[in-house]
Amino acid sequence: MVDWKLTATTIYCEAVDDEVTLMVYKDWSVNCTGNDKYSQPSKETLNLLKRKGKQLKRELQCEGLDCHRVVGYKNKLDAEEAKRGSSV
């Protein structure tokens, strides 16, 4: 069992061209501030994504909580916890 309530890291997410914070909770559920902001964007946020995407010459779109960044961070923490548990 993990001895923390929440752990988080802030990364640059190229899918939305913005910094987002990835969070993993004690029960291993996850959240991402990018998902909160970009998965169902307001009209203003959608226009921002379109403008940025046009400048970058690619479509910007949140990939949701199953994106490789969120899953990778969760897997990294799980591996660290497994390693820590085996060394105690």
SULJO-V23448 format. One record per run of one state. SS is the DSSP state (H for helix, E for strand, C for the rest). FROM is the first residue (numbers start at 1). TO is the last residue. Records with the same first field share a line. If there is no record, write none. Layout:
SS: FROM-TO / FROM-TO
This chain:
C: 1-5 / 14-17 / 26-29 / 39-42 / 57-67 / 88-88
E: 6-13 / 18-25 / 30-32
H: 33-38 / 43-56 / 68-87
